[in-house]
Each structure stands twice: as C-alpha cells, then as structure tokens.
Amino acid sequence: MADSRPSLRVVNGPPRLGLTLDEAAAAVGVSRDTFDRHIRDELRIVRRGRCLIVPVAEIERWLEREAARWSA
C-alpha cells in the first residue's frame, strides 16, 4: 500500500534556511489562504524588495509555541 502523506521536495545542495510563503504554508500543512489569514502575521518574515522569505527556524519556533499553548 502506498503512503498517501504529502512529502516536501528534496533539493540537492545546501540546506534550505528560508522558504517562500507557498513553501512555508505547505511545510506547516495548510493552504496558502489559511497561512495568510491565521499564521503569517505571527511570523518574522525577511523582506527584500518583493521577495518574502520565511526562515525555517521561525516556522519551527511558531510550531513549538503553538503546540505548548494547546498542550498546557
């Protein structure tokens, strides 16, 4: 039986330290619309011109904080 869980694409090269908004939404497991409405404003995002980058460490920090909030 095949594994039906979605997987992130693995890219050869240096480890990714930042993700686009679409990639960040996929990494968290939500739609881009849900990410923009409920999560994006709680994250520190790097802006360079029109490019927006979400640091992977920032996503991990947000997930840990939210998990602790709901497990307390």
mmCIF file as Biopython writes it, N, C-alpha, C and O atoms, coordinates in Angstrom:
data_model
#
loop_
_atom_site.group_PDB
_atom_site.id
_atom_site.type_symbol
_atom_site.label_atom_id
_atom_site.label_alt_id
_atom_site.label_comp_id
_atom_site.label_asym_id
_atom_site.label_entity_id
_atom_site.label_seq_id
_atom_site.pdbx_PDB_ins_code
_atom_site.Cartn_x
_atom_site.Cartn_y
_atom_site.Cartn_z
_atom_site.occupancy
_atom_site.B_iso_or_equiv
_atom_site.auth_seq_id
_atom_site.auth_asym_id
_atom_site.pdbx_PDB_model_num
ATOM 1   N N  . MET A ? 1  ? 0.844  -1.168 0.000  1.0 0.0 1  A 1 
ATOM 2   C CA . MET A ? 1  ? 0.000  0.000  0.000  1.0 0.0 1  A 1 
ATOM 3   C C  . MET A ? 1  ? 0.895  1.239  0.000  1.0 0.0 1  A 1 
ATOM 4   O O  . MET A ? 1  ? 1.846  1.318  0.778  1.0 0.0 1  A 1 
ATOM 5   N N  . ALA A ? 2  ? 0.595  2.204  -0.867 1.0 0.0 2  A 1 
ATOM 6   C CA . ALA A ? 2  ? 1.401  3.415  -0.992 1.0 0.0 2  A 1 
ATOM 7   C C  . ALA A ? 2  ? 1.110  4.380  0.158  1.0 0.0 2  A 1 
ATOM 8   O O  . ALA A ? 2  ? -0.006 4.449  0.672  1.0 0.0 2  A 1 
ATOM 9   N N  . ASP A ? 3  ? 2.131  5.108  0.536  1.0 0.0 3  A 1 
ATOM 10  C CA . ASP A ? 3  ? 1.987  6.119  1.577  1.0 0.0 3  A 1 
ATOM 11  C C  . ASP A ? 3  ? 1.282  7.333  0.967  1.0 0.0 3  A 1 
ATOM 12  O O  . ASP A ? 3  ? 1.759  7.900  -0.017 1.0 0.0 3  A 1 
ATOM 13  N N  . SER A ? 4  ? 0.152  7.731  1.546  1.0 0.0 4  A 1 
ATOM 14  C CA . SER A ? 4  ? -0.629 8.824  0.975  1.0 0.0 4  A 1 
ATOM 15  C C  . SER A ? 4  ? -0.278 10.182 1.575  1.0 0.0 4  A 1 
ATOM 16  O O  . SER A ? 4  ? -0.883 11.188 1.203  1.0 0.0 4  A 1 
ATOM 17  N N  . ARG A ? 5  ? 0.676  10.232 2.486  1.0 0.0 5  A 1 
ATOM 18  C CA . ARG A ? 5  ? 1.065  11.504 3.088  1.0 0.0 5  A 1 
ATOM 19  C C  . ARG A ? 5  ? 1.823  12.348 2.070  1.0 0.0 5  A 1 
ATOM 20  O O  . ARG A ? 5  ? 2.645  11.822 1.320  1.0 0.0 5  A 1 
ATOM 21  N N  . PRO A ? 6  ? 1.553  13.665 2.037  1.0 0.0 6  A 1 
ATOM 22  C CA . PRO A ? 6  ? 2.320  14.525 1.135  1.0 0.0 6  A 1 
ATOM 23  C C  . PRO A ? 6  ? 3.754  14.646 1.628  1.0 0.0 6  A 1 
ATOM 24  O O  . PRO A ? 6  ? 4.012  14.553 2.828  1.0 0.0 6  A 1 
ATOM 25  N N  . SER A ? 7  ? 4.670  14.850 0.720  1.0 0.0 7  A 1 
ATOM 26  C CA . SER A ? 7  ? 6.065  14.998 1.111  1.0 0.0 7  A 1 
ATOM 27  C C  . SER A ? 7  ? 6.633  16.259 0.491  1.0 0.0 7  A 1 
ATOM 28  O O  . SER A ? 7  ? 6.209  16.678 -0.586 1.0 0.0 7  A 1 
ATOM 29  N N  . LEU A ? 8  ? 7.594  16.862 1.174  1.0 0.0 8  A 1 
ATOM 30  C CA . LEU A ? 8  ? 8.269  18.024 0.636  1.0 0.0 8  A 1 
ATOM 31  C C  . LEU A ? 8  ? 9.332  17.561 -0.338 1.0 0.0 8  A 1 
ATOM 32  O O  . LEU A ? 8  ? 9.959  16.521 -0.140 1.0 0.0 8  A 1 
ATOM 33  N N  . ARG A ? 9  ? 9.529  18.325 -1.375 1.0 0.0 9  A 1 
ATOM 34  C CA . ARG A ? 9  ? 10.521 18.004 -2.385 1.0 0.0 9  A 1 
ATOM 35  C C  . ARG A ? 9  ? 11.913 18.199 -1.797 1.0 0.0 9  A 1 
ATOM 36  O O  . ARG A ? 9  ? 12.182 19.226 -1.175 1.0 0.0 9  A 1 
ATOM 37  N N  . VAL A ? 10 ? 12.790 17.239 -1.984 1.0 0.0 10 A 1 
ATOM 38  C CA . VAL A ? 10 ? 14.165 17.331 -1.506 1.0 0.0 10 A 1 
ATOM 39  C C  . VAL A ? 10 ? 15.016 17.878 -2.640 1.0 0.0 10 A 1 
ATOM 40  O O  . VAL A ? 10 ? 14.987 17.358 -3.755 1.0 0.0 10 A 1 
ATOM 41  N N  . VAL A ? 11 ? 15.770 18.923 -2.352 1.0 0.0 11 A 1 
ATOM 42  C CA . VAL A ? 11 ? 16.608 19.570 -3.355 1.0 0.0 11 A 1 
ATOM 43  C C  . VAL A ? 11 ? 18.062 19.317 -3.009 1.0 0.0 11 A 1 
ATOM 44  O O  . VAL A ? 11 ? 18.472 19.472 -1.858 1.0 0.0 11 A 1 
ATOM 45  N N  . ASN A ? 12 ? 18.848 18.922 -4.018 1.0 0.0 12 A 1 
ATOM 46  C CA . ASN A ? 12 ? 20.289 18.746 -3.797 1.0 0.0 12 A 1 
ATOM 47  C C  . ASN A ? 12 ? 20.917 20.105 -3.584 1.0 0.0 12 A 1 
ATOM 48  O O  . ASN A ? 12 ? 20.486 21.099 -4.169 1.0 0.0 12 A 1 
ATOM 49  N N  . GLY A ? 13 ? 21.926 20.146 -2.755 1.0 0.0 13 A 1 
ATOM 50  C CA . GLY A ? 13 ? 22.610 21.405 -2.495 1.0 0.0 13 A 1 
ATOM 51  C C  . GLY A ? 13 ? 22.589 21.733 -1.014 1.0 0.0 13 A 1 
ATOM 52  O O  . GLY A ? 13 ? 22.330 20.865 -0.180 1.0 0.0 13 A 1 
ATOM 53  N N  . PRO A ? 14 ? 22.864 22.989 -0.692 1.0 0.0 14 A 1 
ATOM 54  C CA . PRO A ? 14 ? 22.897 23.377 0.720  1.0 0.0 14 A 1 
ATOM 55  C C  . PRO A ? 14 ? 21.510 23.297 1.340  1.0 0.0 14 A 1 
ATOM 56  O O  . PRO A ? 14 ? 20.513 23.417 0.628  1.0 0.0 14 A 1 
ATOM 57  N N  . PRO A ? 15 ? 21.426 23.096 2.650  1.0 0.0 15 A 1 
ATOM 58  C CA . PRO A ? 15 ? 20.112 23.020 3.302  1.0 0.0 15 A 1 
ATOM 59  C C  . PRO A ? 15 ? 19.378 24.349 3.176  1.0 0.0 15 A 1 
ATOM 60  O O  . PRO A ? 15 ? 19.990 25.416 3.217  1.0 0.0 15 A 1 
ATOM 61  N N  . ARG A ? 16 ? 18.061 24.272 3.022  1.0 0.0 16 A 1 
ATOM 62  C CA . ARG A ? 16 ? 17.240 25.480 2.891  1.0 0.0 16 A 1 
ATOM 63  C C  . ARG A ? 16 ? 17.076 26.123 4.263  1.0 0.0 16 A 1 
ATOM 64  O O  . ARG A ? 16 ? 16.661 25.458 5.212  1.0 0.0 16 A 1 
ATOM 65  N N  . LEU A ? 17 ? 17.389 27.379 4.373  1.0 0.0 17 A 1 
ATOM 66  C CA . LEU A ? 17 ? 17.223 28.131 5.611  1.0 0.0 17 A 1 
ATOM 67  C C  . LEU A ? 17 ? 15.972 28.993 5.561  1.0 0.0 17 A 1 
ATOM 68  O O  . LEU A ? 17 ? 15.476 29.435 6.598  1.0 0.0 17 A 1 
ATOM 69  N N  . GLY A ? 18 ? 15.465 29.232 4.363  1.0 0.0 18 A 1 
ATOM 70  C CA . GLY A ? 18 ? 14.270 30.048 4.192  1.0 0.0 18 A 1 
ATOM 71  C C  . GLY A ? 18 ? 13.363 29.462 3.134  1.0 0.0 18 A 1 
ATOM 72  O O  . GLY A ? 18 ? 13.812 28.776 2.215  1.0 0.0 18 A 1 
ATOM 73  N N  . LEU A ? 19 ? 12.072 29.745 3.277  1.0 0.0 19 A 1 
ATOM 74  C CA . LEU A ? 19 ? 11.065 29.232 2.353  1.0 0.0 19 A 1 
ATOM 75  C C  . LEU A ? 19 ? 10.214 30.374 1.812  1.0 0.0 19 A 1 
ATOM 76  O O  . LEU A ? 19 ? 10.044 31.402 2.469  1.0 0.0 19 A 1 
ATOM 77  N N  . THR A ? 20 ? 9.685  30.184 0.611  1.0 0.0 20 A 1 
ATOM 78  C CA . THR A ? 20 ? 8.707  31.137 0.103  1.0 0.0 20 A 1 
ATOM 79  C C  . THR A ? 20 ? 7.434  30.978 0.918  1.0 0.0 20 A 1 
ATOM 80  O O  . THR A ? 20 ? 7.300  30.019 1.679  1.0 0.0 20 A 1 
ATOM 81  N N  . LEU A ? 21 ? 6.496  31.910 0.766  1.0 0.0 21 A 1 
ATOM 82  C CA . LEU A ? 21 ? 5.242  31.806 1.507  1.0 0.0 21 A 1 
ATOM 83  C C  . LEU A ? 21 ? 4.477  30.533 1.135  1.0 0.0 21 A 1 
ATOM 84  O O  . LEU A ? 21 ? 3.893  29.891 2.007  1.0 0.0 21 A 1 
ATOM 85  N N  . ASP A ? 22 ? 4.475  30.165 -0.142 1.0 0.0 22 A 1 
ATOM 86  C CA . ASP A ? 22 ? 3.804  28.924 -0.557 1.0 0.0 22 A 1 
ATOM 87  C C  . ASP A ? 22 ? 4.460  27.701 0.069  1.0 0.0 22 A 1 
ATOM 88  O O  . ASP A ? 22 ? 3.775  26.788 0.528  1.0 0.0 22 A 1 
ATOM 89  N N  . GLU A ? 23 ? 5.793  27.688 0.085  1.0 0.0 23 A 1 
ATOM 90  C CA . GLU A ? 23 ? 6.517  26.564 0.682  1.0 0.0 23 A 1 
ATOM 91  C C  . GLU A ? 23 ? 6.293  26.506 2.185  1.0 0.0 23 A 1 
ATOM 92  O O  . GLU A ? 23 ? 6.158  25.420 2.750  1.0 0.0 23 A 1 
ATOM 93  N N  . ALA A ? 24 ? 6.252  27.663 2.838  1.0 0.0 24 A 1 
ATOM 94  C CA . ALA A ? 24 ? 6.020  27.702 4.289  1.0 0.0 24 A 1 
ATOM 95  C C  . ALA A ? 24 ? 4.632  27.153 4.619  1.0 0.0 24 A 1 
ATOM 96  O O  . ALA A ? 24 ? 4.476  26.393 5.575  1.0 0.0 24 A 1 
ATOM 97  N N  . ALA A ? 25 ? 3.627  27.534 3.833  1.0 0.0 25 A 1 
ATOM 98  C CA . ALA A ? 25 ? 2.275  27.018 4.048  1.0 0.0 25 A 1 
ATOM 99  C C  . ALA A ? 25 ? 2.254  25.503 3.882  1.0 0.0 25 A 1 
ATOM 100 O O  . ALA A ? 25 ? 1.653  24.795 4.691  1.0 0.0 25 A 1 
ATOM 101 N N  . ALA A ? 26 ? 2.909  25.006 2.837  1.0 0.0 26 A 1 
ATOM 102 C CA . ALA A ? 26 ? 2.960  23.554 2.600  1.0 0.0 26 A 1 
ATOM 103 C C  . ALA A ? 26 ? 3.702  22.851 3.732  1.0 0.0 26 A 1 
ATOM 104 O O  . ALA A ? 26 ? 3.302  21.764 4.149  1.0 0.0 26 A 1 
ATOM 105 N N  . ALA A ? 27 ? 4.782  23.462 4.237  1.0 0.0 27 A 1 
ATOM 106 C CA . ALA A ? 27 ? 5.559  22.851 5.318  1.0 0.0 27 A 1 
ATOM 107 C C  . ALA A ? 27 ? 4.732  22.719 6.591  1.0 0.0 27 A 1 
ATOM 108 O O  . ALA A ? 27 ? 4.875  21.746 7.331  1.0 0.0 27 A 1 
ATOM 109 N N  . VAL A ? 28 ? 3.863  23.703 6.845  1.0 0.0 28 A 1 
ATOM 110 C CA . VAL A ? 28 ? 3.006  23.658 8.033  1.0 0.0 28 A 1 
ATOM 111 C C  . VAL A ? 28 ? 1.819  22.730 7.802  1.0 0.0 28 A 1 
ATOM 112 O O  . VAL A ? 28 ? 1.241  22.202 8.753  1.0 0.0 28 A 1 
ATOM 113 N N  . GLY A ? 29 ? 1.457  22.533 6.538  1.0 0.0 29 A 1 
ATOM 114 C CA . GLY A ? 29 ? 0.357  21.629 6.222  1.0 0.0 29 A 1 
ATOM 115 C C  . GLY A ? 29 ? -0.982 22.325 6.064  1.0 0.0 29 A 1 
ATOM 116 O O  . GLY A ? 29 ? -2.030 21.722 6.299  1.0 0.0 29 A 1 
ATOM 117 N N  . VAL A ? 30 ? -0.955 23.602 5.665  1.0 0.0 30 A 1 
ATOM 118 C CA . VAL A ? 30 ? -2.188 24.355 5.461  1.0 0.0 30 A 1 
ATOM 119 C C  . VAL A ? 30 ? -2.161 24.993 4.078  1.0 0.0 30 A 1 
ATOM 120 O O  . VAL A ? 30 ? -1.121 25.040 3.422  1.0 0.0 30 A 1 
ATOM 121 N N  . SER A ? 31 ? -3.314 25.480 3.648  1.0 0.0 31 A 1 
ATOM 122 C CA . SER A ? 31 ? -3.377 26.181 2.372  1.0 0.0 31 A 1 
ATOM 123 C C  . SER A ? 31 ? -2.705 27.545 2.500  1.0 0.0 31 A 1 
ATOM 124 O O  . SER A ? 31 ? -2.513 28.050 3.606  1.0 0.0 31 A 1 
ATOM 125 N N  . ARG A ? 32 ? -2.359 28.124 1.383  1.0 0.0 32 A 1 
ATOM 126 C CA . ARG A ? 32 ? -1.756 29.462 1.396  1.0 0.0 32 A 1 
ATOM 127 C C  . ARG A ? 32 ? -2.741 30.474 1.972  1.0 0.0 32 A 1 
ATOM 128 O O  . ARG A ? 32 ? -2.338 31.385 2.696  1.0 0.0 32 A 1 
ATOM 129 N N  . ASP A ? 33 ? -4.028 30.324 1.658  1.0 0.0 33 A 1 
ATOM 130 C CA . ASP A ? 33 ? -5.041 31.242 2.187  1.0 0.0 33 A 1 
ATOM 131 C C  . ASP A ? 33 ? -5.101 31.160 3.711  1.0 0.0 33 A 1 
ATOM 132 O O  . ASP A ? 33 ? -5.124 32.192 4.382  1.0 0.0 33 A 1 
ATOM 133 N N  . THR A ? 34 ? -5.126 29.954 4.264  1.0 0.0 34 A 1 
ATOM 134 C CA . THR A ? 34 ? -5.143 29.774 5.716  1.0 0.0 34 A 1 
ATOM 135 C C  . THR A ? 34 ? -3.861 30.313 6.333  1.0 0.0 34 A 1 
ATOM 136 O O  . THR A ? 34 ? -3.903 30.950 7.385  1.0 0.0 34 A 1 
ATOM 137 N N  . PHE A ? 35 ? -2.734 30.070 5.698  1.0 0.0 35 A 1 
ATOM 138 C CA . PHE A ? 35 ? -1.448 30.580 6.177  1.0 0.0 35 A 1 
ATOM 139 C C  . PHE A ? 35 ? -1.487 32.102 6.265  1.0 0.0 35 A 1 
ATOM 140 O O  . PHE A ? 35 ? -1.090 32.680 7.276  1.0 0.0 35 A 1 
ATOM 141 N N  . ASP A ? 36 ? -1.969 32.751 5.197  1.0 0.0 36 A 1 
ATOM 142 C CA . ASP A ? 36 ? -2.019 34.214 5.170  1.0 0.0 36 A 1 
ATOM 143 C C  . ASP A ? 36 ? -2.983 34.775 6.215  1.0 0.0 36 A 1 
ATOM 144 O O  . ASP A ? 36 ? -2.695 35.802 6.830  1.0 0.0 36 A 1 
ATOM 145 N N  . ARG A ? 37 ? -4.107 34.122 6.421  1.0 0.0 37 A 1 
ATOM 146 C CA . ARG A ? 37 ? -5.120 34.637 7.350  1.0 0.0 37 A 1 
ATOM 147 C C  . ARG A ? 37 ? -4.799 34.379 8.811  1.0 0.0 37 A 1 
ATOM 148 O O  . ARG A ? 37 ? -5.107 35.213 9.662  1.0 0.0 37 A 1 
ATOM 149 N N  . HIS A ? 38 ? -4.180 33.228 9.126  1.0 0.0 38 A 1 
ATOM 150 C CA . HIS A ? 38 ? -4.057 32.823 10.528 1.0 0.0 38 A 1 
ATOM 151 C C  . HIS A ? 38 ? -2.635 32.692 11.073 1.0 0.0 38 A 1 
ATOM 152 O O  . HIS A ? 38 ? -2.446 32.652 12.288 1.0 0.0 38 A 1 
ATOM 153 N N  . ILE A ? 39 ? -1.646 32.628 10.205 1.0 0.0 39 A 1 
ATOM 154 C CA . ILE A ? 39 ? -0.288 32.335 10.685 1.0 0.0 39 A 1 
ATOM 155 C C  . ILE A ? 39 ? 0.707  33.432 10.324 1.0 0.0 39 A 1 
ATOM 156 O O  . ILE A ? 39 ? 1.530  33.807 11.159 1.0 0.0 39 A 1 
ATOM 157 N N  . ARG A ? 40 ? 0.653  33.940 9.133  1.0 0.0 40 A 1 
ATOM 158 C CA . ARG A ? 40 ? 1.675  34.856 8.603  1.0 0.0 40 A 1 
ATOM 159 C C  . ARG A ? 40 ? 1.971  36.035 9.526  1.0 0.0 40 A 1 
ATOM 160 O O  . ARG A ? 40 ? 3.135  36.388 9.712  1.0 0.0 40 A 1 
ATOM 161 N N  . ASP A ? 41 ? 0.953  36.644 10.101 1.0 0.0 41 A 1 
ATOM 162 C CA . ASP A ? 41 ? 1.175  37.823 10.947 1.0 0.0 41 A 1 
ATOM 163 C C  . ASP A ? 41 ? 1.903  37.494 12.244 1.0 0.0 41 A 1 
ATOM 164 O O  . ASP A ? 41 ? 2.385  38.402 12.922 1.0 0.0 41 A 1 
ATOM 165 N N  . GLU A ? 42 ? 1.993  36.219 12.604 1.0 0.0 42 A 1 
ATOM 166 C CA . GLU A ? 42 ? 2.683  35.815 13.825 1.0 0.0 42 A 1 
ATOM 167 C C  . GLU A ? 42 ? 4.150  35.462 13.585 1.0 0.0 42 A 1 
ATOM 168 O O  . GLU A ? 42 ? 4.873  35.133 14.526 1.0 0.0 42 A 1 
ATOM 169 N N  . LEU A ? 43 ? 4.590  35.530 12.333 1.0 0.0 43 A 1 
ATOM 170 C CA . LEU A ? 43 ? 5.954  35.154 11.974 1.0 0.0 43 A 1 
ATOM 171 C C  . LEU A ? 43 ? 6.786  36.371 11.603 1.0 0.0 43 A 1 
ATOM 172 O O  . LEU A ? 43 ? 6.276  37.347 11.054 1.0 0.0 43 A 1 
ATOM 173 N N  . ARG A ? 44 ? 8.068  36.298 11.908 1.0 0.0 44 A 1 
ATOM 174 C CA . ARG A ? 44 ? 9.010  37.310 11.428 1.0 0.0 44 A 1 
ATOM 175 C C  . ARG A ? 44 ? 9.436  36.876 10.032 1.0 0.0 44 A 1 
ATOM 176 O O  . ARG A ? 44 ? 9.962  35.779 9.848  1.0 0.0 44 A 1 
ATOM 177 N N  . ILE A ? 45 ? 9.207  37.737 9.060  1.0 0.0 45 A 1 
ATOM 178 C CA . ILE A ? 45 ? 9.475  37.411 7.663  1.0 0.0 45 A 1 
ATOM 179 C C  . ILE A ? 45 ? 10.530 38.366 7.125  1.0 0.0 45 A 1 
ATOM 180 O O  . ILE A ? 45 ? 10.495 39.565 7.402  1.0 0.0 45 A 1 
ATOM 181 N N  . VAL A ? 46 ? 11.472 37.825 6.353  1.0 0.0 46 A 1 
ATOM 182 C CA . VAL A ? 46 ? 12.524 38.624 5.729  1.0 0.0 46 A 1 
ATOM 183 C C  . VAL A ? 46 ? 11.965 39.175 4.417  1.0 0.0 46 A 1 
ATOM 184 O O  . VAL A ? 46 ? 11.463 38.423 3.582  1.0 0.0 46 A 1 
ATOM 185 N N  . ARG A ? 47 ? 12.058 40.492 4.245  1.0 0.0 47 A 1 
ATOM 186 C CA . ARG A ? 47 ? 11.580 41.141 3.023  1.0 0.0 47 A 1 
ATOM 187 C C  . ARG A ? 47 ? 12.758 41.775 2.296  1.0 0.0 47 A 1 
ATOM 188 O O  . ARG A ? 47 ? 13.508 42.560 2.876  1.0 0.0 47 A 1 
ATOM 189 N N  . ARG A ? 48 ? 12.913 41.435 1.044  1.0 0.0 48 A 1 
ATOM 190 C CA . ARG A ? 48 ? 13.913 42.057 0.176  1.0 0.0 48 A 1 
ATOM 191 C C  . ARG A ? 48 ? 13.206 42.398 -1.121 1.0 0.0 48 A 1 
ATOM 192 O O  . ARG A ? 48 ? 12.971 41.529 -1.961 1.0 0.0 48 A 1 
ATOM 193 N N  . GLY A ? 49 ? 12.869 43.671 -1.278 1.0 0.0 49 A 1 
ATOM 194 C CA . GLY A ? 49 ? 12.095 44.068 -2.449 1.0 0.0 49 A 1 
ATOM 195 C C  . GLY A ? 49 ? 10.730 43.398 -2.393 1.0 0.0 49 A 1 
ATOM 196 O O  . GLY A ? 49 ? 10.018 43.511 -1.396 1.0 0.0 49 A 1 
ATOM 197 N N  . ARG A ? 50 ? 10.370 42.710 -3.452 1.0 0.0 50 A 1 
ATOM 198 C CA . ARG A ? 50 ? 9.093  41.986 -3.494 1.0 0.0 50 A 1 
ATOM 199 C C  . ARG A ? 50 ? 9.213  40.558 -2.976 1.0 0.0 50 A 1 
ATOM 200 O O  . ARG A ? 50 ? 8.212  39.852 -2.848 1.0 0.0 50 A 1 
ATOM 201 N N  . CYS A ? 51 ? 10.437 40.135 -2.681 1.0 0.0 51 A 1 
ATOM 202 C CA . CYS A ? 51 ? 10.682 38.768 -2.229 1.0 0.0 51 A 1 
ATOM 203 C C  . CYS A ? 51 ? 10.436 38.653 -0.719 1.0 0.0 51 A 1 
ATOM 204 O O  . CYS A ? 51 ? 10.982 39.429 0.066  1.0 0.0 51 A 1 
ATOM 205 N N  . LEU A ? 52 ? 9.617  37.685 -0.326 1.0 0.0 52 A 1 
ATOM 206 C CA . LEU A ? 52 ? 9.341  37.411 1.086  1.0 0.0 52 A 1 
ATOM 207 C C  . LEU A ? 52 ? 9.864  36.019 1.414  1.0 0.0 52 A 1 
ATOM 208 O O  . LEU A ? 52 ? 9.534  35.045 0.737  1.0 0.0 52 A 1 
ATOM 209 N N  . ILE A ? 53 ? 10.679 35.936 2.455  1.0 0.0 53 A 1 
ATOM 210 C CA . ILE A ? 53 ? 11.284 34.663 2.855  1.0 0.0 53 A 1 
ATOM 211 C C  . ILE A ? 53 ? 10.947 34.397 4.315  1.0 0.0 53 A 1 
ATOM 212 O O  . ILE A ? 53 ? 11.125 35.259 5.175  1.0 0.0 53 A 1 
ATOM 213 N N  . VAL A ? 54 ? 10.458 33.193 4.579  1.0 0.0 54 A 1 
ATOM 214 C CA . VAL A ? 54 ? 10.147 32.779 5.942  1.0 0.0 54 A 1 
ATOM 215 C C  . VAL A ? 54 ? 11.276 31.863 6.420  1.0 0.0 54 A 1 
ATOM 216 O O  . VAL A ? 54 ? 11.447 30.775 5.870  1.0 0.0 54 A 1 
ATOM 217 N N  . PRO A ? 55 ? 12.044 32.270 7.420  1.0 0.0 55 A 1 
ATOM 218 C CA . PRO A ? 55 ? 13.107 31.403 7.930  1.0 0.0 55 A 1 
ATOM 219 C C  . PRO A ? 55 ? 12.524 30.096 8.498  1.0 0.0 55 A 1 
ATOM 220 O O  . PRO A ? 55 ? 11.518 30.111 9.206  1.0 0.0 55 A 1 
ATOM 221 N N  . VAL A ? 56 ? 13.161 28.991 8.181  1.0 0.0 56 A 1 
ATOM 222 C CA . VAL A ? 56 ? 12.715 27.690 8.682  1.0 0.0 56 A 1 
ATOM 223 C C  . VAL A ? 56 ? 12.693 27.697 10.208 1.0 0.0 56 A 1 
ATOM 224 O O  . VAL A ? 56 ? 11.771 27.151 10.814 1.0 0.0 56 A 1 
ATOM 225 N N  . ALA A ? 57 ? 13.690 28.303 10.831 1.0 0.0 57 A 1 
ATOM 226 C CA . ALA A ? 57 ? 13.747 28.371 12.298 1.0 0.0 57 A 1 
ATOM 227 C C  . ALA A ? 57 ? 12.534 29.111 12.862 1.0 0.0 57 A 1 
ATOM 228 O O  . ALA A ? 57 ? 12.057 28.781 13.948 1.0 0.0 57 A 1 
ATOM 229 N N  . GLU A ? 58 ? 12.035 30.106 12.134 1.0 0.0 58 A 1 
ATOM 230 C CA . GLU A ? 58 ? 10.874 30.860 12.587 1.0 0.0 58 A 1 
ATOM 231 C C  . GLU A ? 58 ? 9.610  29.989 12.543 1.0 0.0 58 A 1 
ATOM 232 O O  . GLU A ? 58 ? 8.763  30.073 13.432 1.0 0.0 58 A 1 
ATOM 233 N N  . ILE A ? 59 ? 9.494  29.172 11.527 1.0 0.0 59 A 1 
ATOM 234 C CA . ILE A ? 59 ? 8.350  28.243 11.447 1.0 0.0 59 A 1 
ATOM 235 C C  . ILE A ? 59 ? 8.427  27.243 12.598 1.0 0.0 59 A 1 
ATOM 236 O O  . ILE A ? 59 ? 7.417  26.955 13.241 1.0 0.0 59 A 1 
ATOM 237 N N  . GLU A ? 60 ? 9.619  26.716 12.859 1.0 0.0 60 A 1 
ATOM 238 C CA . GLU A ? 60 ? 9.795  25.764 13.960 1.0 0.0 60 A 1 
ATOM 239 C C  . GLU A ? 60 ? 9.454  26.408 15.301 1.0 0.0 60 A 1 
ATOM 240 O O  . GLU A ? 60 ? 8.811  25.781 16.142 1.0 0.0 60 A 1 
ATOM 241 N N  . ARG A ? 61 ? 9.882  27.662 15.507 1.0 0.0 61 A 1 
ATOM 242 C CA . ARG A ? 61 ? 9.588  28.390 16.745 1.0 0.0 61 A 1 
ATOM 243 C C  . ARG A ? 61 ? 8.082  28.563 16.916 1.0 0.0 61 A 1 
ATOM 244 O O  . ARG A ? 61 ? 7.543  28.348 18.002 1.0 0.0 61 A 1 
ATOM 245 N N  . TRP A ? 62 ? 7.410  28.953 15.838 1.0 0.0 62 A 1 
ATOM 246 C CA . TRP A ? 62 ? 5.958  29.152 15.891 1.0 0.0 62 A 1 
ATOM 247 C C  . TRP A ? 62 ? 5.236  27.840 16.219 1.0 0.0 62 A 1 
ATOM 248 O O  . TRP A ? 62 ? 4.319  27.828 17.039 1.0 0.0 62 A 1 
ATOM 249 N N  . LEU A ? 63 ? 5.642  26.745 15.588 1.0 0.0 63 A 1 
ATOM 250 C CA . LEU A ? 63 ? 5.008  25.445 15.846 1.0 0.0 63 A 1 
ATOM 251 C C  . LEU A ? 63 ? 5.199  25.016 17.296 1.0 0.0 63 A 1 
ATOM 252 O O  . LEU A ? 63 ? 4.258  24.531 17.924 1.0 0.0 63 A 1 
ATOM 253 N N  . GLU A ? 64 ? 6.410  25.189 17.838 1.0 0.0 64 A 1 
ATOM 254 C CA . GLU A ? 64 ? 6.675  24.821 19.234 1.0 0.0 64 A 1 
ATOM 255 C C  . GLU A ? 64 ? 5.822  25.657 20.188 1.0 0.0 64 A 1 
ATOM 256 O O  . GLU A ? 64 ? 5.253  25.129 21.144 1.0 0.0 64 A 1 
ATOM 257 N N  . ARG A ? 65 ? 5.737  26.951 19.927 1.0 0.0 65 A 1 
ATOM 258 C CA . ARG A ? 65 ? 4.942  27.837 20.781 1.0 0.0 65 A 1 
ATOM 259 C C  . ARG A ? 65 ? 3.463  27.466 20.733 1.0 0.0 65 A 1 
ATOM 260 O O  . ARG A ? 65 ? 2.797  27.429 21.768 1.0 0.0 65 A 1 
ATOM 261 N N  . GLU A ? 66 ? 2.952  27.194 19.546 1.0 0.0 66 A 1 
ATOM 262 C CA . GLU A ? 66 ? 1.533  26.823 19.416 1.0 0.0 66 A 1 
ATOM 263 C C  . GLU A ? 66 ? 1.241  25.468 20.036 1.0 0.0 66 A 1 
ATOM 264 O O  . GLU A ? 66 ? 0.186  25.282 20.643 1.0 0.0 66 A 1 
ATOM 265 N N  . ALA A ? 67 ? 2.161  24.516 19.891 1.0 0.0 67 A 1 
ATOM 266 C CA . ALA A ? 67 ? 1.971  23.198 20.480 1.0 0.0 67 A 1 
ATOM 267 C C  . ALA A ? 67 ? 1.953  23.294 22.006 1.0 0.0 67 A 1 
ATOM 268 O O  . ALA A ? 67 ? 1.136  22.648 22.664 1.0 0.0 67 A 1 
ATOM 269 N N  . ALA A ? 68 ? 2.855  24.100 22.564 1.0 0.0 68 A 1 
ATOM 270 C CA . ALA A ? 68 ? 2.895  24.276 24.020 1.0 0.0 68 A 1 
ATOM 271 C C  . ALA A ? 68 ? 1.618  24.958 24.525 1.0 0.0 68 A 1 
ATOM 272 O O  . ALA A ? 68 ? 1.111  24.634 25.599 1.0 0.0 68 A 1 
ATOM 273 N N  . ARG A ? 69 ? 1.116  25.895 23.742 1.0 0.0 69 A 1 
ATOM 274 C CA . ARG A ? 69 ? -0.095 26.604 24.144 1.0 0.0 69 A 1 
ATOM 275 C C  . ARG A ? 69 ? -1.296 25.685 24.226 1.0 0.0 69 A 1 
ATOM 276 O O  . ARG A ? 69 ? -2.138 25.841 25.109 1.0 0.0 69 A 1 
ATOM 277 N N  . TRP A ? 70 ? -1.383 24.733 23.319 1.0 0.0 70 A 1 
ATOM 278 C CA . TRP A ? 70 ? -2.539 23.827 23.284 1.0 0.0 70 A 1 
ATOM 279 C C  . TRP A ? 70 ? -2.361 22.601 24.161 1.0 0.0 70 A 1 
ATOM 280 O O  . TRP A ? 70 ? -3.340 21.911 24.445 1.0 0.0 70 A 1 
ATOM 281 N N  . SER A ? 71 ? -1.135 22.306 24.604 1.0 0.0 71 A 1 
ATOM 282 C CA . SER A ? 71 ? -0.932 21.137 25.450 1.0 0.0 71 A 1 
ATOM 283 C C  . SER A ? 71 ? -0.969 21.490 26.942 1.0 0.0 71 A 1 
ATOM 284 O O  . SER A ? 71 ? -0.975 20.605 27.798 1.0 0.0 71 A 1 
ATOM 285 N N  . ALA A ? 72 ? -0.992 22.765 27.234 1.0 0.0 72 A 1 
ATOM 286 C CA . ALA A ? 72 ? -0.986 23.204 28.646 1.0 0.0 72 A 1 
ATOM 287 C C  . ALA A ? 72 ? -2.348 23.056 29.279 1.0 0.0 72 A 1 
ATOM 288 O O  . ALA A ? 72 ? -2.521 23.377 30.455 1.0 0.0 72 A 1 
#
